[in-house]
Amino acid sequence: MPGATWTAEGVNFSVFSKSAQKVELLLYRAADSAEPLQIVSLDPNTNRTFFFWHVFVDGLRPGTFYTWRIDGKEVVDPWARAVTDAVWNRRQAIAHPASAGNSLRAMVTTHTELTARESPLTPGLSGAVIYELHVGGFTQHPSSGVQYPGTFLGLVEKIPYLKELGITHVELLPVIAFDDQDVPPAVEARNLRNYWGYSSHSFYSPHPHYCVKPDHETHQNEFRQLVDALHGAGIRVILDVVFNHTAEGGANGPVINFKGFANDVFYILDPADRRRYYDYSGCGNTMNCNHPIVTRFIVNCLEWWVEQMAVDGFRFDLASVFVRGEDGAPLPNPPLPWNIELSRTLARLPLIAEAWDAAGLYHVGSFPGLSWTEWNGRYRDVIRRFVRGDRGIIGPVATCIGGSSDLYAHDGRLPENSINFITCHDGFTLRDLVSYNYKHNEANGEENRDGANDNLSWNCGAEGETDDPALITLRRRQAKNLIAILMISRGVPMLLAGDEVLRTQCGNNNGWCQNNELSWFDWRLVEAEREMLEFVRGIIALRRRHPSLTNNAFYSGKAIPGRDVPDIAWHGIRLNEPAWHDGNCQFLAFTITGLTANEPDLHVILNLADAAVDAPLPSLAGREWFPVVDTADTATTGVLLQNDQRPVPTSVWRVEPRSVVIFEGRAAGL
């Protein structure tokens, strides 16, 4: 078994290296020891089997720190279950790659593997509401009030909040060990760090800075305490993982592990100049994912996180890299996606692709495999455009609301293959999306060149924060409109942490290096933005009590069995007359039939125009319409409590400008 395996007699060390000529194991007493306490030289005749180097050290105890020295360069074990960066200095490692004493170090853990444990929750995304959060940023703010801010255990203390919000899955930004020193010089000059964590290096180790005791061997235990606590609350755990590149960067990057052990195996290199790294990730290198050794490394690693850490699924950063062959060209049937999908351990879990890369590949709607789910960037763009006021796009809007059949129906996939989102970690927060027309990333130290320029946002009339009551009201309404549409769309909705309390990044749409209050969740907003929070809780609850919204099928317009009415009817200003071909239309309504006689029907009206509309309501046999959501209602949060709901006395409802109204059709008194 690769890595360090402890037994009562000692520790067995094993690592893969195809080209190494001289291999040494360096043992350290402490995380910050200046010199190794022992150096073990490996004999290729007795300590190498095929391309695996191995040695057993008698009597060695857990808690020992170690590195490998490969042909003079000190590197960390890629299979380490716990690592520390106590003496790591990225700039020093780049300037003096052969120097000793400043590398990342691995730890010998008491148990190489914990007791295997499956997630107790049903796998999959049926009825899911995903909440994307940053483990460190969620509790780092002084207002969090937790005992261990910025850690796995700190997040445990906030599980009641997540439970009350109504989400079903958390999607954690990278928690695998990453190099927070991996930033450009101009960013480093501002004392900024790699905050998001898309710079992984030791794929079996939880990130040490999210541990209460990062220089002890508690990494696995602390992470699994978090997973167990989330499972106990009925919340599943999805990990955002980065296998498209590593923290080693390109030719000018440091040697951390893979470059030293098997550079030409793990990276896509220029065949004309093997010193040059092909960069399809935008981060300096590209993992050679479809090399058999690398494919097996990735699949084994994913299986380990499921079998040992009990996680419930994965989101794959820049997953289109997985399609590239060893020469960088796209493959028609790339081995890695298929090996992941066909793994007996992984096949039943959500596998979510960010289906593009930094070099132009774009696979939204066509990612290889049969069961992969995708971040639906088209959904995001269409709904943003519609809510900001773009005209004549109600056809694409309807398709998005119906589960994006244009992307997924042609090859037998279903709405759950679409992760619908308005915002995510990468881009504007919800508050900033309705407050800024332009990015404001000056704080990142790159002269506002970084981050996307076209955000499909609208500031409602003034750039940035304002004390104008009318603007504030409009922005809140727009934010509610976006969340309401997200939650009534078929597919799987994903909410960015903090959007439910209108967290701002002051117009910064690329907070990757901002490990400070700009990016942290400010818990004072829970009270300051109570109205928005209650709206989001209410609209999530509405979604979860309506099987017709979470049904994993595309609308057909055909009759529901036993109801004799179509599953959906589309409307315009007049019933059953949607203005599909009107280039100026900003209005769409639709009626969704409950899947059973016990489920209330829904009637949804989207008026994103600047004028109010008197919209007709369809008649219901034996039922009445009750307004349950009105984003323009300033007397409530926008979601009406059941005690406040009254049947509509007429067949027409006045829909205010730029608002969303939702009705439930049910028998009076229910």
KEBADREN-273221 format. One record per atom (N, C-alpha, C): x, y, z. Coordinates in steps of 0.1 Angstrom, whole numbers, plus 5000, padded with zeros to 4 digits. Layout:
! residues N
XYZ/...
This chain:
! residues 670
500849885000/500050005000/500950135000/500750224990/501550344991/501250425003/502250515007/502050595019/502850535030/502450575042/503150525055/502050445062/502450315065/501550225071/502150185085/501450225095/501950195109/501450055114/502349975120/501949855127/502649865141/502349765149/502949755162/504449745162/504949685150/506449665149/507149785143/506449875136/507049985130/506250045119/506850105109/506150175098/506750125085/505850095076/506250065062/505950185053/507050225046/506850345037/506950295022/506150345014/506150305000/505650424991/506350434980/506050544971/506350504956/505650564947/505950534933/506850634927/507850584920/508750664912/509350584901/509050624888/509550544877/511050574873/511450704875/512750744870/513750774880/513450764893/514350794904/515550704903/516750774906/518050694906/518450684921/518250784929/518650784943/517450824951/517050734961/515850764969/516250754984/515850854991/516150855006/514850895013/514750835025/513650875034/514150955045/513651075048/514051165058/513051165069/513451135081/512551135093/512851255102/511751325106/511851445115/511151415128/511651475138/511051455151/509851545153/509851665147/508751765148/508451825135/507351895134/506951965122/507952065118/508552135127/509552235124/510952205127/511352075128/512652045131/513552085119/514752145123/515652205113/516352095105/516651975112/517351865106/516651735108/516751645099/516151515102/516851435113/516051355120/516651275130/517351155125/516851115112/517450995106/517251005091/518250965083/518050955069/518350805065/517350755058/517350615054/517550605038/518650555034/518950535020/518350405015/517650415004/517050294998/517950224988/518050094988/518850024978/517949974967/518150014955/517249974944/517149824942/518149744947/518049604946/517149534956/517049594968/516249534978/515049624982/515049744979/513949834983/513149894971/513149824960/512349864949/511649734943/510349744941/509549644934/508849704922/509249664910/508749734898/509149884900/508149974901/508550114902/508150174916/507850084925/507550124939/508750104948/509150214954/510250214964/509650194978/510250114986/509650084999/510750045009/510450075022/511350045033/510550035046/510849935054/510249925067/511149975078/510650065087/511550125097/511050065111/511849975117/511449915129/511250015140/510249995148/510050065161/509650215159/509450255147/509050395145/507550415150/507350535156/506050555162/505250655154/503850655155/503050755150/503450895155/503150995147/503551135151/504951175145/505651075139/506851115132/506551185119/507351285116/507251355103/508251305093/507951305081/508851245071/508651315057/509751305049/509751345035/510551245028/510451245015/511251165006/512251264999/513451214996/514451294988/514751214976/514351264965/514451194952/515451264943/516551204941/517651254933/518051394938/518051414951/518551534957/517451634960/516251614956/515151704959/514151654969/513851734980/513051684991/511551704987/510751604988/509351614984/508451544994/507251574993/506251515002/505551404996/505151305004/504451184999/503051214994/502851184981/501451214975/500351124982/500751014989/499750934995/499650965010/500251065015/500251095029/498851125034/498451075046/497151095052/497051225060/498251275063/498251405070/499551475067/499451605064/500651685060/500651815069/501851875069/501952005076/502852095067/502552225068/503352325060/504052415070/504352365082/504952445092/506252515088/507052445079/508352505075/508352535060/507152515053/507152535039/507252675035/508152705025/508352835019/508352825004/507252854998/507152834983/508252914975/508453034979/509453114972/510853054973/511153014985/512452944988/512552824980/511452744979/511552614972/511752634957/511152744952/511352774937/512852824935/513352914944/514652974942/515752864944/515552774953/516552674957/515952534958/515652474946/514952354947/515652234953/516952244954/517752134961/517952154975/517552274981/517852304995/516952215004/517452185016/516752095025/516052175036/515052115042/514552175055/513352265053/512852295041/511752385040/510552325031/510552195031/509552135023/508252105031/507152075024/506052025031/506351885036/505751855048/506151725054/504851645057/505051515056/503951425059/504151375073/503051315079/503051265092/502651115092/503251035100/502850905103/501650905112/500550855108/499350855116/499150715123/498450725134/498150605142/497550495134/496550535126/495850435117/495850495103/496550415094/496550465080/495150475075/494250385079/492850395076/492050385088/490950475089/490050465099/489050345096/488250315105/487250215103/486350255091/486250175081/485350205069/483950235074/483350335068/482050375072/481350435060/480150375056/479350435045/478550545051/478250645042/477250745046/475950675049/475250725060/473950665064/472850715055/473150815047/472050885039/471950825025/470750825020/470550775006/471350854996/472150794988/472950864979/472050924968/472651024961/471951084949/471551224952/470851284942/470451424942/468951444942/468251334944/466751354944/466251444955/465551554950/465051654960/466151744966/467351744960/468451814966/468351964965/468852034975/469152174975/470652184980/471552224971/472952224974/473352364980/474252364989/474752494996/476252494994/476752584986/478252584984/478852674994/479852625002/480452705013/481952675014/482652775019/484052765022/484252735037/484852625040/485052575054/485652685062/486752745058/487352845066/486552975067/486053025056/485353145056/484053145063/483453025064/482053025070/482053055085/483153035092/483253065107/484353145111/485153195101/486353275105/486053415110/484953475106/484553605111/484453605126/484853715133/484753725147/483253705152/482353735143/480953735147/480353585147/481153495143/480653355142/480453295156/481253335166/481053295179/481353145182/482053075173/482452935175/483752925183/483952805188/485152785196/486352775188/486252715176/487352695167/487152755153/487252895152/486952955139/487752905128/487152895116/487852865104/488252715102/487652625110/488052485110/486852395107/487152265105/486152165104/485252165116/485852175128/485052165140/484252295142/484752405137/483952535138/482652515130/482752455118/481652435110/480552345117/481052255124/480152165132/479152245140/479652355146/478752435155/477752515147/477852525134/476852595126/475852505119/475952375122/475052285115/473552315118/473152355130/471752395132/471252505123/472152595120/471752705110/471452645096/472352555092/472152485079/470852405079/470652335090/469452255091/468152345090/468152455097/467052545096/466852605083/467952625076/467852685062/467052595053/467252465055/466452365047/467252305036/468552325035/469352265024/469652115027/469952045017/470151895019/471551855017/472351935010/473751895007/474652025009/475752005015/476852105014/477852065004/478252164996/479352144986/480552224992/481552164997/482652225003/483752264993/484052394992/485252434985/486452344989/487552334981/488552244984/488952224999/488852105004/489352075017/490551975017/490951935005/492151855004/493351955005/494451905011/495551995014/495952075002/496152205004/496552294993/497552394997/498252454988/499252554991/498652694991/498552745003/497952885003/498952995000/500252954997/501253044993/501353054977/500452984971/500452984956/499753104951/500353214950/499853344945/500853414937/500453494927/501453574920/502153674929/503353724925/504153814933/503353944937/502554004928/501754124931/500754094942/500153974942/499153944952/499953914965/501053844965/501853814977/502253944983/502554044975/503054174981/502054244989/500754204988/499654264996/499354175008/500254075010/500053975021/498753895020/498453865007/497253785004/497653645002/496753555004/497053405003/495953344993/496253224989/495353144981/494253094990/493153164990/492053145000/491153024995/490753024983/489752924978/490252784980/491552764976/492152634978/492252554965/492152614954/492352534941/493752524938/494552464947/495952454945/496452324953/495852214950/496052094958/497352034956/497851964966/499151884964/499151754970/498451734982/498451604989/497051554990/496651474980/495251444978/494551354988/495351294997/494751205007/494651275020/495151395021/495151465034/494151585035/493351595045/492551715047/493551835049/493051945045/493852065046/494252095061/495552115064/495952125078/495452245085/495252355077/494752485084/493252475088/492552375083/491152355088/491152265100/492252225105/492352135117/492652225129/492152185140/492452255153/493852235157/494452115154/495852085157/496552045144/496952145136/497452105123/498752035123/499452035134/500751965134/500651835142/499451785144/499251655150/498551565140/498351445143/497851355133/496251335134/495651455136/494151445138/493351485125/494051505114/493451555102/492151475098/492351345097/491251255093/490151255103/490451245116/489451245126/488651365127/489251485126/488551615126/487651625114/488151585102/487251595091/486051505092/486351385097/485151285098/484251325109/484651395119/483751445129/482751545122/483251625113/482351715106/481351635097/481851535090/480951455081/479951385089/480351325100/479451255109/478351345115/478751465118/477751555124/476851605113/477251635101/476351675090/475451555087/475951435087/475051325084/473951305095/474451335107/473451325118/472351425117/472551535110/471551635108/470851615094/471151505088/470451475075/471051545063/472251595064/472851675054/474051605048/474051585034/475051515027/476251605024/477351545021/478651615019/479151595005/479351694997/479951694984/481251764985/482351704980/483651774980/483951834967/484451954966/484952014954/486451974953/486751894943/488151844942/488751894929/490151904930/490951964919/491951864914/491551794903/492451704897/492851744883/492651874879/493051924866/494451974866/494952014878/496252064879/496652054894/497952084897/498352074911/499052204915/499452214927/500152334932/501552354927/502052254920/503452264915/503652364904/502552404897/502752504887/503552454875/504052544866/504752504854/506252504857/507052534847/508452514848/509052604858/508352714861/508852814872/508252784885/507552674887/506952644899/507852554908/507452524920/508252444929/508052294927/509052224932/508952074932/508352034945/507051984946/506451954958/506351804960/505851734949/505851584950/505851524936/504851544928/504751474915/505851504906/506351624906/507451664897/508651574901/508851554913/510051474918/509851324916/508651274918/508451134917/508251084902/507451154895/507051104881/506551214873/507451314870/507051434863/506351404849/506951314842/506451284828/505251194828/504951134839/503751054841/502551144845/502751224854/501551304860/501251424853/502051484844/501751604837/501851584822/501051674815/501051674801/502251774797/503251714790/504451794787/504451814771/505151914767/505351944753/506351834748/505951754738/506851654733/508051704726/508051834722/509251894716/510151944726/509751974738/510552024749/509951974762/510451864767/509851804779/510051894792/510652004791/510752094802/509552184802/508752184792/507652274791/506352204794/505452264802/504252204807/503052264798/502252184793/501052234786/500052274798/499452394795/498652454806/497252474800/496352374803/494952384800/494052424812/494752444823/494052484835/494152624839/495052694832/495352834836/496152854849/496652744853/497452744866/498852694865/499352684852/500752644850/501052504846/500152414850/500352274845/499052204843/499052084837/497852014835/498051864839/497251804848/497451664851/497151574839/498051474837/497951384826/496851274830/495651324831/494551244837/494351104831/494551094818/494250974811/495450884809/496550914816/497650814817/497150704827/497350574824/496750474833/497150484848/498450524850/498850544864/498050664871/497950774864/497250884869/495750854871/495150794861/493750754862/493550674874/494350574877/494250484888/494450564901/495450654901/495650734913/494450814917/493750884907/492650964909/491450884914/491150774907/490050684911/490250634925/491450584928/491650524941/491450634952/491950754949/491850864959/490350894961/489550904951/488150934953/487450824961/487750704958/487150584965/487550594980/488850634982/489250644996/488450755004/488150864998/487350965005/485950925007/485450834999/484050775001/484150665012/485050575011/485150465019/485650495033/486550585034/487150615047/486550745054/486250845046/485750965051/484150985049/483550885043/482050875042/481450995034/482251055025/481651165017/480551115008/479751205003/478551164995/478651194980/479751254976/479751294962/480951394959/481051434947/482251514943/481751614932/482351734933/482251834922/483751844917/483851834904/485251834898/485551964891/486552034896/486952164890/487552144876/487152234867/487652234853/487652084848/486552024848/486551874845/486751844830/486651944821/486951914807/488451874805/489251904814/490651854814/490651704813/489651644820/489651494820/489451434806/489051514797/488751464783/490051464775/491051534779/492351554771/493251434773/493751394761/494751284761/496151324765/497051234764/498451264768/499151364759/498551394747/499051504739/498251634740/497251624749/496451744752/495151754743/495151664733/493951674724/492751604730/491551644728/490351584733/490151434728/489751344737/489551204733/488051184732/487651094722/486251064721/485650984733/486450904739/486050824750/487150824761/487350934768/488450944777/488250844789/489350774792/489250674803/488850724817/489350844821/489150884834/487650904838/486850984830/485450994834/484750864834/485050774825/484450644825/484850564837/486150564840/486550484852/485950534865/485750664866/485150724878/483650674878/482950694867/481550654866/481350504869/482250424864/482050274865/482650214877/483250294886/483750244899/482550204907/482550084913/481450034921/481250124933/482350184938/482150274949/481550414945/481950464934/481550594930/480250604921/479850494915/478850494905/477450544911/477250524924/475950564930/475950704935/477050774934/477150904940/477051024930/476651144934/476651254925/478151284921/478251294908/479551324901/479251454893/479751564898/479351694892/480551754885/480351774872/481451834864/481351984862/482352054865/482452194859/482952174845/482052164836/482252104823/482852204813/484052264817/484852344808/486252344813/487152404806/488552424811/488952564807/490252594810/490752724807/491252744793/491152644785/491752654771/490752634761/489452654764/488452654754/487452534753/487752424759/486852314759/485652344767/484452314762/483152344768/482252224766/481852154777/481052034776/479752034783/479252154786/477952164792/476952104782/476252004787/475251924779/475851804771/477251794772/477851684765/479051624772/479151634785/480251574792/480251424790/481451364788/481451214785/480851134797/480251024794/479650944804/478150954803/477550874812/476050864812/475450934824/476150924836/475450974848/476051104854/476951164847/477551284852/476551394852/476651474863/475851594864/476751714861/476251824857/477051944853/476552074859/477552154863/477252294866/476752354853/475452404853/474852454841/475052604839/476152634833/476452774831/475452844822/474852774813/473852834804/472652874812/472252794822/471052824831/471452964838/472552964844/472953094851/472853214842/473353204830/473453314821/472053364816/471253264813/469853294808/469053364819/469053304831/468253364842/468753494846/470053514846/470553654849/470153754839/470153714827/469753814816/468353844817/467453744820/466053764821/465653864833/466253834844/465953914856/466554054855/467654074848/468154214847/467354294837/466554224829/465654294820/465754274805/466654174801/466754144787/465454104781/465154144769/463854114763/463954004753/462753944751/462653844740/463353714743/463553674755/464253544758/463353444766/462053464766/461253384774/461253234770/461553204757/461753064753/462852994760/464053054760/465152994767/464952994782/464253094788/463853094802/463052974805/462052944797/461152834799/461852704799/462752694789/463552574788/464452544801/465052654806/465852644818/464952604830/463752664831/462852634842/462452484841/462252434829/461852294827/462852194829/464152234832/465152134834/466252124823/466252224814/467252234803/467252104794/466052074789/465951964780/466751984767/467052104763/467852134751/469252074753/469752074765/471052024768/471051874771/470051824777/470151684783/469151584778/468151624771/467151524767/467551434755/468451494747/468851424734/469451284736/470251274747/470851144750/470351074762/469151104766/468551024776/468851074790/469451184792/469751244805/468451314810/468551354823/467351404829/467651544836/466551604842/466851734848/467851734859/467951614867/468951614877/470451614872/470551604859/471951614854/472351764853/471451854856/471751994856/471752054870/472952104874/473052184886/472752324882/471552374887/471152514884/471752604894/472252714890/472752814900/472752954893/472653054902/472653194898/474053254902/474553214913/475853264917/476653134923/477953154924/478853054930/480053124936/480953054941/482153114947/482853204937/482853164925/483553234914/482653334907/482753464911/481953564906/481253654916/480353734912/479553824921/478753734931/478653784943/477653734952/476253784947/475153734953/473853774949/473653924951/474053974962/473854114965/474654194955/475854154952/476654234942/476154224928/475454114925/474954094912/473854194909/473154244919/472054344917/472554484922/473854494924/474354624929/475554674921/476054594912/477254644904/477054604890/477454694881/477554664867/478954614863/479954654871/481254624868/481954564880/483054484877/483854424887/484654534894/485054504906/485854604914/486854514922/487954474915/488854374920/490254434924/490254564925/491554634928/492254574940/491454524950/492054474962/492954354960/492754284948/493454164945/494954184941/495254314938/496654344934/496954324920/496054304911/496254274897/495654384888/495454504894/494954624886/493654594880/492854514886/491454484882/491454414869/492554344865/492554264853/491954124855/491954074867/491453944870/489953944871/489353824870/487953814871/487253844858/486053784857/485253804845/484753944843/484753994830/484354134827/482854134825/482254034819/480854034816/480153944826/479454004835/478753934846/477253924845/476753984834/475253984831/474554034844/475054134850/474554194862/473854324858/473054384868/472454514867/472454574881/472954694882/473054764895/471754834899/470754824891/469454884894/469455044894/470555094888/470555244886/471655314892/472455254901/473655324907/474655214911/475955244909/476955154911/477355144926/477255024931/477654994945/476655024955/477155024968/476255044979/475555184978/474355194984/473555314983/472655324996/472255444999/471255465010/469955505004/469755494991/468555534985/467455424987/466455454995/465455354998/464855284986/464555354976/463955294964/464855194957/466155234956/467155144951/467255014959/467355034972/467454914981/466354824980/465154874979/463954794977/463954714964/464354784953/464354724940/465454614940/466554634946/467654534947/467254414954/466554434966/466054314973/465054234965/464254304958/463254244950/463854164939/464854214933/465654144922/466354024928/466954034940/467553924946/466553814949/465353844954/464353744956/463853684943/463753764932/463353714920/464253604915/465553624916/466553524912/466453404920/466253414933/466153294942/464853224939/463853294937/462553234935/462553154922/463053204911/463153134898/464053004900/465153024907/466052904909/465252794916/464452824926/463852724934/462552664928/462052724917/460952664911/461352594897/462652594895/463152524883/463352374885/463052294875/463452154876/464952144874/465552044880/467052034881/467352044895/468652064898/469152064912/469652204915/468952284924/469452414927/470652414936/471552514934/472652534942/472752684947/472852694960/472852834966/474252864971/474752974969/476053024974/475853064989/476753014997/476653055012/476753205013/475853265021/475853405023/474853475015/474453415004/473453484995/472053495002/471753405011/470553415019/470453525028/471653595031/471653715040/472353825032/472353815019/472853925010/474253975014/475153875015/476553905018/477153975006/478054075008/478654144997/480154124998/480754134986/482254144985/482654274978/481754374980/482054504975/482354514960/481754424953/481954424938/483154344934/483854284943/484954194939/484354064934/484554024922/484053904916/485053794915/486153804922/487253704922/487953704935/487253664945/487853664959/488753554963/489353494953/490153374955/491353394965/491753524966/492953544975/492553634987/491353644990/490853735001/490453655013/491453615021/491153545033/490953645044/489853715044/489653825053/488153855053/487753965059/486353995061/485654015047/486354045037/485754065024/485053935019/485653825022/485053695018/484353615029/484653645041/484053565052/482553595054/481853495059/480453505063/480353585075/479653705074/479453795085/478153755092/478253695104/477153635111/476153745116/476653865116/475753975120/474553995110/474853955098/473853965087/472653875090/472753775098/471653685101/470453765107/470753865115/469753955121/469554075112/470554135107/470454255098/469654225086/469754105080/469054065068/468053955071/467353965082/466453855086/465353845076/464853945070/463753935060/464253845048/465453875043/465853795031/466153655036/466653635047/466853495052/465553415053/464553485059/463253415060/462653385046/462853475037/462353455023/463053325017/464353315019/465053205013/464653075020/464553075033/464052955040/462652915035/461853015033/460452985029/460352935015/461152985006/461152934992/461752794990/462752764999/463252634999/462252535004/461552575015/460452485020/459352465010/459052575002/458052554992/458452454982/459752464977/460252364968/460152224973/460552204985/460752074991/459352004994/458352084995/456952024997/456252004984/456852034973/456152014960/456951914952/456551794951/457251694943/457251724928/456251804924/456251844910/457451934906/458052004916/459252084913/460452004913/460551894920/461751814921/461651684913/460551664906/460351554897/461451544887/462151434886/463251414877/462851374863/462051464857/461551434843/461251574837/461451584824/461151704816/459651714815/459151844815/457751864812/457351824798/456251764797/455851714783/454651784778/453851854786/452551914782/451451814781/451751694785/450751584785/450051574798/448951504798/448051494810/448751414821/448651464833/449051384845/448151274847/448651144849/447751034852/446751064863/445551044861/444551064871/444051204873/444651304866/444351444868/443651504856/443951444844/443351484831/443651634828/444751684833/445251814829/446751804826/447351884818/448751874814/449651904826/450851844826/451751864837/452252014838/452152084826/452452224826/451752294815/451252414818/450652504807/451352634808/451752684796/452452814795/451552924791/451753044797/450853154795/451653284792/450953374785/451453514784/450553604791/450353724786/449453814792/448053754791/447853674781/446553594781/446853454784/445953384790/446153244793/446353154781/447353064782/447652974771/448153044758/448653164760/449253234748/450553294752/451553214754/452853264757/453453334745/454153444747/454653524736/456053484732/456153354727/457453294724/458253384714/457553444705/458253504693/458153664694/457853714706/457753854708/459153904713/459853974705/461254014708/461354114719/460154164724/460154264735/459654204748/459254084748/458554024759/459454004771/458854044783/459554024796/458653964806/457653884801/456553834809/456353684806/456353604816/456053454814/455253404826/454253324823/453553264834/453353114830/453153034841/452952884838/452252824850/451452724847/450752644857/451252504857/451652464869/452252324871/451252244879/450952134873/449952044880/450651954890/450051944901/450551854912/450551714907/451551634912/451751494907/450651404912/450051444923/448951364929/447851454932/446651394936/445551484939/445751554952/446751504960/446951574973/447951684972/448751694961/449651804960/448951924953/449052044959/448552164953/449152194940/448352244931/448952294918/449652424921/450452464912/451152594913/450952674901/450752804903/450752904892/451753004895/452653024885/453853114887/453753224876/453953344881/453953464872/455253534873/455953554862/457253624862/457053754854/457053864860/456953994853/458254074856/459154074846/460354144847/460354274840/459254314836/459054444829/458954554839/459054684835/458954794844/457554844847/456554774841/455154814843/454454694850/453454734858/452554634864/451754564853/451254444856/450454364847/449254304855/448054324849/446954254855/446854114848/447354014855/447453884849/446253794853/445653734843/444553634845/445053514852/444253454860/444553324867/443653214861/444253104858/443452994853/442352944863/441352894858/440252834867/440652704872/440252664884/440552534890/439252474894/439052344890/437852274894/438052234909/437152284917/437152244931/438352294940/439052394934/440252444941/440252604940/440952664949/441152814948/442652844948/442952954943/444353004943/444653084955/445753044962/446253114974/447653164971/447853304972/449153354970/450053304981/451253254977/452253204987/453553274986/453853334974/455053414972/454753534964/455253654969/455153774961/456353854964/457353864955/458553924958/458454084959/457254134955/457054274956/456354314969/455954214977/455154244989/456154285000/456054415003/456954475014/456354455028/455154415029/454554395042/454954255048/455454165040/455954035045/457354015040/457953895042/459253865037/459153835022/457953825017/457853785003/457353645002/457453565013/456853435014/455753445024/454553425021/453453435030/453253315039/453253335052/452953225061/451553175059/451253045062/449952985058/448753065065/449053115077/447953185084/447653315077/448553365069/448353495062/447853475048/447653355044/447253325030/445753335029/445253395019/443753405017/443453375002/442453304999/442153274985/441853404977/442353394964/442153514955/440653524952/440053644954/438653654952/438253674938/439253714929/438853734915/439753644906/439553654893/440253574884/441453654878/441753774884/442953854879/443753894891/445053894889/445953934900/446954044894/447054154902/447954264897/449354224901/450254214891/451654174893/452454294892/453154334902/453954454902/455154444893/455754554889/456854554880/458054474887/458754404879/459954324883/459654244895/458754154894/458354074905/457953934901/458053844910/457553704909/456453674919/455353614914/454253574922/454053424920/453753354931/453553214930/452253184938/451353104933/450053074939/450052914941/449452874951/449052734953/447652714951/447252614943/445852584941/445452464950/444552494959/444052394969/442652424973/442052324979/440652344984/440752444995/439752524996/439652625007/439752565021/440552625029/440652575043/441852485044/442552445033/443652355034/444952435033/
